[in-house]
């Protein structure tokens, strides 16, 4: 990570209803990420699933808080956030990356 830049991250934790767990690996999640990646300022997304399949953490990084807001607006306008939050209980967050350690 370039330590001179202040990236924005948006980890979102969700408890997924049993009937909707198949969506985690399906086209629904892939469609959302593919739609987000075309918005300027989007950097990456990493999806983490608990071993029992009941919890998911979506960790997304953006170039700035403004870019995070732009991606959110875009996904809302497409109806993708509304569709995905219907899968279970969602706890979103937005943070500034204060420090990161990477393998050298």
SULWO-V429355 format. One record per residue. N is the residue number from 1. RES is the residue in one letter. PHI is phi in degrees with one decimal (NA if undefined). D_FIRST is the distance of its C-alpha to the first C-alpha in Angstrom with 2 decimals. Layout:
N;RES;PHI;D_FIRST + N;RES;PHI;D_FIRST
//
This chain:
1;X;NA;0.00 + 2;X;-71.8;3.77 + 3;X;-72.0;5.87 + 4;X;-83.4;8.68 + 5;X;-99.7;8.25 + 6;X;-112.4;9.73 + 7;X;-80.6;9.28 + 8;X;-107.2;12.35 + 9;X;-125.7;12.98 + 10;X;-136.1;16.45 + 11;X;-77.2;17.50 + 12;X;-126.7;21.14 + 13;X;-103.8;23.50 + 14;X;-133.9;26.75 + 15;X;-97.6;29.93 + 16;X;-98.4;31.40 + 17;X;-64.7;35.15 + 18;X;-52.5;36.63 + 19;X;-68.6;38.07 + 20;X;-104.5;34.72 + 21;X;-62.3;32.58 + 22;X;-63.8;33.23 + 23;X;-70.1;31.21 + 24;X;-63.3;27.92 + 25;X;-99.9;28.07 + 26;X;-91.3;30.11 + 27;X;-63.8;29.99 + 28;X;-60.7;29.60 + 29;X;-69.4;25.99 + 30;X;-62.5;25.09 + 31;X;-60.8;26.83 + 32;X;-64.1;24.85 + 33;X;-64.0;21.41 + 34;X;-64.1;22.79 + 35;X;-70.2;24.18 + 36;X;-67.3;21.02 + 37;X;-65.8;18.85 + 38;X;-89.4;21.17 + 39;X;-83.6;20.64 + 40;X;-54.7;18.63 + 41;X;99.4;15.32 + 42;X;-73.6;14.94 + 43;X;-107.0;11.69 + 44;X;-163.2;12.62 + 45;X;-138.5;15.10 + 46;X;-135.6;15.73 + 47;X;-103.4;19.30 + 48;X;-117.1;20.40 + 49;X;-116.1;24.17 + 50;X;-65.3;26.12 + 51;X;-61.9;28.40 + 52;X;-87.8;31.45 + 53;X;80.3;30.14 + 54;X;-90.5;30.88 + 55;X;-123.4;27.42 + 56;X;-134.5;24.43 + 57;X;-120.6;20.99 + 58;X;-104.4;19.25 + 59;X;-107.7;15.57 + 60;X;-114.8;14.51 + 61;X;-119.8;11.53 + 62;X;-130.7;12.49 + 63;X;-68.5;11.60 + 64;X;-161.2;14.07 + 65;X;-65.2;16.90 + 66;X;-62.7;19.29 + 67;X;-65.6;17.66 + 68;X;-61.4;17.95 + 69;X;-64.3;21.56 + 70;X;-64.4;22.23 + 71;X;-64.5;21.21 + 72;X;-60.5;23.31 + 73;X;-59.4;26.21 + 74;X;-63.9;26.13 + 75;X;-66.6;26.18 + 76;X;-65.9;28.91 + 77;X;-65.1;30.91 + 78;X;-87.2;30.86 + 79;X;80.6;31.98 + 80;X;-75.4;29.17 + 81;X;-66.1;28.00 + 82;X;-59.9;31.67 + 83;X;-64.9;32.34 + 84;X;-71.8;29.45 + 85;X;-70.7;30.19 + 86;X;-71.9;33.74 + 87;X;-73.3;32.64 + 88;X;176.8;32.52 + 89;X;-87.4;31.48 + 90;X;-117.3;28.08 + 91;X;-125.7;26.10 + 92;X;-78.9;23.29 + 93;X;-151.5;20.86 + 94;X;-133.3;18.43 + 95;X;-138.2;15.86 + 96;X;-98.8;13.32 + 97;X;-72.2;10.09 + 98;X;-86.3;11.16 + 99;X;-162.0;8.99 + 100;X;-140.1;6.74 + 101;X;-117.0;7.69 + 102;X;-126.4;7.05 + 103;X;-62.6;10.02 + 104;X;-89.5;10.66
//
